[in-house]
């Protein structure tokens, strides 16, 4: 009876992980598209050194979180066969999703910084 419950829970975790992986890939694609659109080569913002430093830090943080998430998601392309490996697979997808949301958060913070800077200076 216990094995049946564990098997059912593992199947649920795998379904949830597949759903989370689709969400993560969509987030990664969206953040990449947003950064490409936002950071065109001719649009270098001007301002004080502190604001430029914060802006660069947010861009770098978003990029690093994006790379970490992409690395974790690419490690989950193949599903594993053993239960312990499947749990690691689920864990990687979960951590990848967390890093993807960190990347989105850094992008939103950067966008908010640009908006507030434009309001205050403009």
C-alpha positions in Angstrom: 0.0 0.0 0.0 2.8 2.4 0.8 4.5 1.8 -2.5 1.4 2.6 -4.3 1.1 5.9 -2.6 4.7 6.7 -3.2 4.4 5.8 -6.9 1.3 8.0 -7.2 3.1 10.9 -5.5 6.1 10.5 -7.8 3.8 10.5 -10.9 2.1 13.7 -9.6 5.6 15.3 -9.0 6.6 14.4 -12.5 3.5 15.9 -14.0 4.0 19.0 -12.0 7.6 19.2 -13.1 6.7 18.9 -16.7 4.2 21.8 -16.3 6.9 23.8 -14.4 9.4 23.2 -17.2 7.0 24.6 -19.8 6.5 27.7 -17.6 10.2 28.1 -17.1 10.9 27.8 -20.8 8.2 30.4 -21.5 9.7 32.7 -18.9 13.2 32.3 -20.3 12.0 33.1 -23.8 10.0 36.1 -22.7 12.9 37.6 -20.7 15.3 37.1 -23.5 12.9 38.7 -26.0 12.3 41.6 -23.6 16.0 42.2 -23.0 16.7 42.1 -26.8 13.9 44.5 -27.4 14.9 46.8 -24.5 18.6 47.0 -25.0 19.0 48.0 -28.6 22.6 49.1 -29.5 21.8 52.8 -30.0 19.9 53.2 -26.7 22.6 53.8 -24.1 21.0 55.6 -21.1 22.8 58.6 -19.7 22.7 59.6 -16.1 24.6 59.6 -12.9 27.2 57.0 -12.1 25.2 55.5 -9.2 22.1 55.0 -11.4 24.2 53.5 -14.2 25.8 51.1 -11.6 22.5 50.0 -10.3 21.2 49.6 -13.8 24.2 47.6 -14.9 23.9 45.4 -11.8 20.3 44.6 -12.5 21.0 43.7 -16.1 23.9 41.5 -15.0 21.9 39.9 -12.2 19.1 39.2 -14.7 21.5 37.7 -17.1 23.2 35.5 -14.5 19.8 34.3 -13.2 18.8 33.6 -16.8 21.9 31.6 -17.5 21.5 29.6 -14.2 17.9 28.8 -15.1 18.8 27.8 -18.7 21.5 25.5 -17.4 19.2 23.8 -15.0 16.5 23.3 -17.5 18.8 22.0 -20.2 20.0 19.4 -17.7 16.4 18.1 -17.5 15.9 17.3 -21.2 16.0 13.5 -20.6 13.8 12.0 -18.0 15.5 9.5 -15.7 14.4 6.0 -14.9 15.3 5.4 -11.2 13.1 7.1 -8.5 16.1 8.9 -6.9 17.2 10.3 -10.3 13.6 11.3 -11.0 13.5 13.3 -7.7 16.7 15.1 -8.7 15.2 15.8 -12.1 12.1 17.3 -10.4 14.4 19.3 -8.1 16.4 20.8 -11.0 13.2 21.9 -12.8 12.0 23.5 -9.6 15.3 25.4 -9.0 15.3 26.4 -12.7 11.9 27.9 -12.3 13.0 29.8 -9.3 16.0 31.2 -11.1 13.7 32.2 -14.1 11.5 34.2 -11.7 14.6 35.8 -10.3 15.6 36.9 -13.8 12.1 38.3 -14.5 12.2 40.1 -11.1 15.5 41.7 -12.0 14.1 42.8 -15.4 11.1 44.3 -13.7 13.3 46.1 -11.2 15.4 47.5 -14.0 12.3 48.7 -15.9 10.9 50.3 -12.7 14.3 52.0 -12.2 14.2 53.4 -15.7 10.6 54.6 -15.2 11.3 56.3 -11.9 14.5 57.9 -13.2 12.6 59.3 -16.2 9.9 60.7 -14.0 12.4 62.3 -11.6 14.8 63.7 -14.2 12.4 64.4 -16.9 
